[in-house]
Amino acid sequence: MKLSFPLLGFASLCIAAPGPGYSEQHDERIHHAAAWPNGPFVTSGRWIHDASGANVTYAGANWPGAADVMIPEGLQYQSIATIVSKIKSLGMNSIRLTYAIQMIDEIYSSGGKDVSIQKAFVQALGQANGTRVLNQVLAKNPSFTASTTRLEVFDAVAAECAKQQIYVHLDNHISKGTWCCSAGDGNSWWGDTYFSIANWTRGLSYMAEHGKSWPNLMSMSLRNEPREPASGLARSTYSWQSWYTYIKQGAAAIHSSNPDVLIFLSGLSFDTFLTPVVQNTALTPGTGKFTFADFLGYADKLVLEIHNYENSASSCSSLQNNLYNDGFQAMDPSATASINKFPVMLTEFGFQMDSTTWKGVYASCLASYLPAQKAGWFIWVLSGSYYIRSGTQDYDESWGLLNHDWSAWRSPSYVDGALLTMVKNTLS
């Protein structure tokens, strides 16, 4: 059933003038509290608020770091500072930084010591190519050495983002470090071949704790694109009822280690819908429903995220209706009281970066719809290329905002003709 819906409204923030209790000391405290990033963030209905109560919306890009090497991509071509400057030049305020649970598993298996980037590149690319790419990374990022660890690279990305006032959203993209995602990759659902539930919660806790040293870590996801396994025992537990059991475990793991961060919940079928959570219907095959009371003490930390790749959408109205029914109804101020209210973000959408695709129904509709809702988003993807993807080294990413060597925009016409305005209108 298609629903008609209004554009979702947005509120204004009123700041009162100094009252009788005003003092210079009080003034300094206010300004200190309002210093960027002014966290921790909390949610209130459909909004994310900063520590001063102002509305916060994300407009950013995905920066992958969860594949075979298990560090953020592109560092053989550009420095971290250069890449972050590219993001900043668009007016974006955030990145979705992905990681693999395997990285944390290997830290635990070696007594708390992380793998060096030298070892990481050689393991993923082979001795010759791994050494060659490592040397390129060191040349572009001279603060690193061969013994720099993978996690120290993540630290450096977070630090540079903080320097340039970019929020970090940390995304558990996959368990085994590889290209994501398919139903048969062993990472699809809790209990799948590589998806140990115990290792997953341990990994979430580890990264939540580690991220306390990043002042700009504002949010974390539970898991990228839960999906039905192609085969195996885990397939029998693929349901909303099981999903709820697992996300409560994951949310508790993050919150207990880092109570400041927001926690993003992703839905079924490659995170394309969260309808029963929003519409407060049964989490099948059981009869239980989502309730904020199950997240005691941190119900105001929950955000919904969905992905959408309806690139063949025939009309903007049909795409908007699908987005609304798949999750964005949670942001509708006119929705009935039975609807659970959340902030909702489109954490993945993307398309071919050429001179014409961005003018089509899908891209142009999202470019208007998301800012109109004041809905946060992360475009897939920043990467112009990957160290390795599905066995192909130096893989070219035709959907990448950046070109192959990460030096310029792959589609300047899209950036100038749509993306800059989309960012501006989202954050205005």
TACOR-V719878 format. One record per residue. RES is the residue in three letters. SS is DSSP state (H for helix, E for strand, L for the rest). PHI is phi in degrees with one decimal (none if undefined). OMEGA is omega as a letter, one per 40 degrees, with the letter a starting at -180 (* if undefined). Layout:
RES|SS|PHI|OMEGA, RES|SS|PHI|OMEGA
This chain:
MET|L|none|i, LYS|L|-92.3|i, LEU|L|-108.2|i, SER|L|-88.7|a, PHE|L|-151.9|i, PRO|L|-85.1|i, LEU|L|-64.0|a, LEU|L|-73.5|a, GLY|L|-75.9|i, PHE|L|-138.0|a, ALA|L|-94.5|i, SER|L|-109.5|i, LEU|L|-105.7|i, CYS|L|-105.1|i, ILE|L|-115.6|a, ALA|L|-76.8|i, ALA|L|-72.1|i, PRO|L|-56.8|a, GLY|L|-99.5|a, PRO|L|-59.7|a, GLY|L|-86.1|a, TYR|L|-63.7|i, SER|L|-149.4|i, GLU|H|-60.6|i, GLN|H|-63.5|i, HIS|H|-62.3|a, ASP|H|-62.0|i, GLU|H|-63.9|i, ARG|H|-65.5|i, ILE|H|-61.8|a, HIS|H|-66.6|i, HIS|H|-65.2|a, ALA|H|-65.5|a, ALA|L|-89.5|i, ALA|L|-63.5|a, TRP|L|-59.8|e, PRO|L|-89.4|i, ASN|L|53.6|i, GLY|L|-102.5|e, PRO|L|-74.2|i, PHE|L|-84.0|i, VAL|E|-135.9|i, THR|E|-111.1|i, SER|E|-145.7|a, GLY|L|61.0|a, ARG|L|-86.2|a, TRP|E|-108.0|i, ILE|E|-100.3|i, HIS|E|-117.2|i, ASP|L|-83.8|a, ALA|L|-67.6|i, SER|L|-93.8|a, GLY|L|92.0|i, ALA|L|-78.5|i, ASN|E|-69.0|i, VAL|E|-123.1|i, THR|L|-129.9|i, TYR|L|-90.2|i, ALA|E|-138.1|a, GLY|E|-157.9|a, ALA|E|-133.7|i, ASN|E|-81.3|i, TRP|E|-118.5|a, PRO|L|-68.8|i, GLY|L|-149.4|a, ALA|L|-109.8|a, ALA|L|-81.4|a, ASP|L|-56.4|a, VAL|L|-75.3|i, MET|L|66.8|i, ILE|L|-134.9|i, PRO|L|-55.6|a, GLU|L|-75.1|i, GLY|L|92.1|a, LEU|L|-78.2|i, GLN|L|-79.1|a, TYR|L|-104.3|a, GLN|L|-142.8|i, SER|L|-74.7|i, ILE|H|-57.7|a, ALA|H|-61.4|i, THR|H|-65.9|a, ILE|H|-64.7|i, VAL|H|-63.3|i, SER|H|-63.1|i, LYS|H|-62.4|i, ILE|H|-61.0|a, LYS|H|-62.2|a, SER|H|-64.8|i, LEU|L|-82.3|a, GLY|L|86.5|i, MET|L|-65.2|a, ASN|L|-119.7|a, SER|E|-161.3|i, ILE|E|-131.0|i, ARG|E|-103.6|a, LEU|E|-100.9|a, THR|E|-97.6|i, TYR|E|-145.6|i, ALA|E|-108.4|i, ILE|H|-61.7|i, GLN|H|-54.4|i, MET|H|-59.1|a, ILE|H|-72.1|i, ASP|H|-55.9|a, GLU|H|-71.9|i, ILE|H|-64.6|i, TYR|H|-65.6|a, SER|H|-70.5|i, SER|L|-109.9|i, GLY|L|70.8|i, GLY|L|95.1|a, LYS|L|-100.8|a, ASP|L|-79.1|i, VAL|L|-77.0|i, SER|E|-71.8|i, ILE|H|-68.9|i, GLN|H|-60.2|i, LYS|H|-65.5|a, ALA|H|-62.3|a, PHE|H|-69.7|a, VAL|H|-66.3|i, GLN|H|-61.5|a, ALA|H|-84.9|a, LEU|H|-114.5|a, GLY|L|94.0|a, GLN|H|-59.9|a, ALA|H|-68.8|a, ASN|H|-68.4|i, GLY|H|-61.7|i, THR|H|-66.8|i, ARG|H|-62.9|a, VAL|H|-68.8|i, LEU|H|-56.5|a, ASN|H|-63.2|i, GLN|H|-66.0|i, VAL|H|-61.3|a, LEU|H|-65.9|i, ALA|H|-68.3|a, LYS|H|-81.3|a, ASN|L|-129.8|a, PRO|L|-66.3|i, SER|L|-74.9|i, PHE|L|-88.3|i, THR|L|-129.0|i, ALA|L|-60.4|a, SER|L|-90.8|i, THR|L|-54.6|a, THR|E|-90.5|i, ARG|H|-59.0|a, LEU|H|-66.7|i, GLU|H|-67.7|i, VAL|H|-68.2|i, PHE|H|-58.9|i, ASP|H|-58.4|a, ALA|H|-67.4|i, VAL|H|-63.0|i, ALA|H|-61.9|a, ALA|H|-66.0|i, GLU|H|-68.0|i, CYS|H|-62.2|i, ALA|H|-63.8|i, LYS|H|-59.3|a, GLN|L|-99.4|i, GLN|L|58.5|i, ILE|L|-117.6|i, TYR|E|-68.5|i, VAL|E|-110.8|i, HIS|E|-108.7|a, LEU|E|-96.3|a, ASP|E|-114.5|i, ASN|E|-75.0|a, HIS|E|-83.9|a, ILE|E|-166.6|i, SER|L|-90.5|i, LYS|L|-76.5|a, GLY|L|-66.8|a, THR|L|-165.6|i, TRP|L|-68.0|a, CYS|L|-117.3|e, CYS|L|-151.9|i, SER|L|-147.0|a, ALA|L|-68.4|a, GLY|L|-108.6|a, ASP|L|-89.5|i, GLY|L|79.1|a, ASN|L|-118.0|a, SER|L|-77.4|a, TRP|L|-148.2|i, TRP|L|-52.8|a, GLY|L|92.5|i, ASP|L|-66.2|a, THR|L|-44.7|a, TYR|L|-105.4|a, PHE|L|-102.5|i, SER|L|-72.2|a, ILE|H|-65.3|a, ALA|H|-64.4|i, ASN|H|-68.0|i, TRP|H|-64.4|a, THR|H|-66.0|i, ARG|H|-63.2|i, GLY|H|-66.1|i, LEU|H|-60.3|i, SER|H|-61.2|a, TYR|H|-62.1|a, MET|H|-70.4|i, ALA|H|-64.5|i, GLU|H|-66.8|a, HIS|H|-61.0|a, GLY|H|-68.9|i, LYS|H|-60.2|a, SER|H|-81.8|i, TRP|L|-100.2|a, PRO|L|-63.6|a, ASN|L|-102.7|i, LEU|E|-78.4|a, MET|E|-104.3|a, SER|E|-160.4|i, MET|E|-139.6|i, SER|E|-96.1|i, LEU|L|-82.8|a, ARG|L|-168.9|i, ASN|L|-79.7|i, GLU|L|48.9|i, PRO|L|-55.4|a, ARG|L|-154.5|a, GLU|L|-72.7|i, PRO|L|-64.8|i, ALA|L|-68.5|a, SER|L|-162.1|i, GLY|L|96.6|a, LEU|H|-65.1|a, ALA|H|-61.7|a, ARG|H|-62.0|a, SER|H|-70.9|a, THR|H|-101.8|a, TYR|L|-71.4|a, SER|L|-165.0|i, TRP|H|-67.1|i, GLN|H|-62.1|i, SER|H|-67.2|i, TRP|H|-51.2|a, TYR|H|-66.1|i, THR|H|-58.8|a, TYR|H|-72.1|a, ILE|H|-70.0|i, LYS|H|-66.5|i, GLN|H|-65.4|a, GLY|H|-67.2|i, ALA|H|-62.7|i, ALA|H|-64.5|i, ALA|H|-63.6|i, ILE|H|-67.7|a, HIS|H|-65.3|a, SER|H|-67.7|a, SER|H|-92.0|a, ASN|L|-150.8|a, PRO|L|-70.8|a, ASP|L|-81.6|a, VAL|L|-82.0|i, LEU|E|-70.7|a, ILE|E|-123.7|a, PHE|E|-96.2|i, LEU|E|-105.7|i, SER|E|-111.8|a, GLY|L|-96.3|a, LEU|H|-82.0|i, SER|H|54.6|a, PHE|H|64.4|i, ASP|H|57.1|i, THR|L|-100.8|i, PHE|E|-158.6|i, LEU|L|-133.8|a, THR|H|-54.4|a, PRO|H|-66.0|i, VAL|H|-69.8|a, VAL|H|-71.8|a, GLN|H|-85.3|i, ASN|L|60.5|i, THR|L|-104.5|a, ALA|L|-61.2|i, LEU|L|-87.7|a, THR|L|-66.8|e, PRO|L|-81.6|i, GLY|L|-80.7|i, THR|L|-112.9|i, GLY|L|-67.9|a, LYS|L|-126.6|i, PHE|L|-64.7|i, THR|L|-140.3|i, PHE|H|-63.3|a, ALA|H|-64.2|i, ASP|H|-74.9|i, PHE|H|-120.7|a, LEU|L|-60.1|i, GLY|L|90.7|i, TYR|L|-145.6|i, ALA|H|-63.4|i, ASP|H|-89.3|i, LYS|H|-117.4|a, LEU|E|-98.0|i, VAL|E|-129.7|i, LEU|E|-96.0|i, GLU|E|-128.9|i, ILE|E|-132.8|i, HIS|E|-115.1|i, ASN|L|-146.5|i, TYR|L|-131.3|i, GLU|L|-80.7|a, ASN|L|-63.2|a, SER|L|-96.6|a, ALA|L|-52.7|a, SER|L|-86.9|i, SER|L|-150.9|i, CYS|H|-66.2|a, SER|H|-63.1|i, SER|H|-68.7|i, LEU|H|-64.7|i, GLN|H|-62.5|i, ASN|H|-62.5|i, ASN|H|-63.4|i, LEU|H|-60.9|i, TYR|H|-61.3|a, ASN|H|-71.2|a, ASP|H|-80.1|i, GLY|L|171.5|a, PHE|H|-70.5|i, GLN|H|-57.9|a, ALA|H|-64.2|i, MET|H|-101.4|a, ASP|L|-81.6|a, PRO|L|-67.5|a, SER|L|-93.3|i, ALA|L|-66.8|a, THR|L|-64.8|a, ALA|L|-64.0|a, SER|L|-75.9|i, ILE|L|-80.6|i, ASN|L|-73.5|a, LYS|L|-95.2|i, PHE|L|-144.2|i, PRO|E|-69.5|i, VAL|E|-126.9|i, MET|E|-126.6|i, LEU|E|-93.8|a, THR|E|-86.2|i, GLU|E|-147.8|i, PHE|L|-157.6|a, GLY|L|-177.7|a, PHE|L|-168.9|i, GLN|L|-60.5|a, MET|L|-91.8|i, ASP|L|-132.0|a, SER|L|-87.2|a, THR|L|-127.9|a, THR|H|-58.0|a, TRP|H|-65.0|i, LYS|H|-87.2|a, GLY|L|-75.3|a, VAL|H|-58.9|a, TYR|H|-60.8|a, ALA|H|-66.4|a, SER|H|-69.6|i, CYS|H|-66.6|i, LEU|H|-64.1|a, ALA|H|-63.8|i, SER|H|-99.6|a, TYR|H|-66.9|a, LEU|H|-63.5|i, PRO|H|-61.3|a, ALA|H|-64.1|i, GLN|H|-84.6|a, LYS|L|51.0|i, ALA|L|-98.4|i, GLY|E|-72.4|a, TRP|E|-158.6|i, PHE|E|-132.2|i, ILE|E|-76.1|i, TRP|L|-101.4|f, VAL|L|-161.0|i, LEU|L|-72.1|a, SER|L|-59.7|i, GLY|L|-85.8|i, SER|E|-164.2|i, TYR|E|-125.8|i, TYR|E|-54.0|i, ILE|E|-158.8|i, ARG|E|-140.0|i, SER|L|50.9|i, GLY|L|90.5|a, THR|E|-96.1|a, GLN|E|-81.0|a, ASP|E|55.2|a, TYR|E|-67.2|i, ASP|E|-82.6|a, GLU|L|-103.4|a, SER|L|-72.4|i, TRP|L|-93.1|a, GLY|L|-72.3|i, LEU|L|-60.6|a, LEU|E|-96.9|i, ASN|L|-75.4|a, HIS|L|-57.8|a, ASP|L|-95.4|i, TRP|L|62.1|a, SER|L|-97.6|a, ALA|L|-154.9|i, TRP|E|-71.8|i, ARG|L|-67.9|i, SER|L|-127.3|i, PRO|H|-57.3|a, SER|H|-66.5|i, TYR|H|-69.0|a, VAL|H|-59.0|a, ASP|H|-76.0|a, GLY|H|-87.7|a, ALA|H|-146.5|a, LEU|H|-65.9|a, LEU|H|-59.5|i, THR|H|-68.8|i, MET|H|-61.7|i, VAL|H|-62.7|a, LYS|H|-58.9|a, ASN|H|-70.9|i, THR|H|-67.0|a, LEU|H|-94.0|a, SER|L|-70.8|*
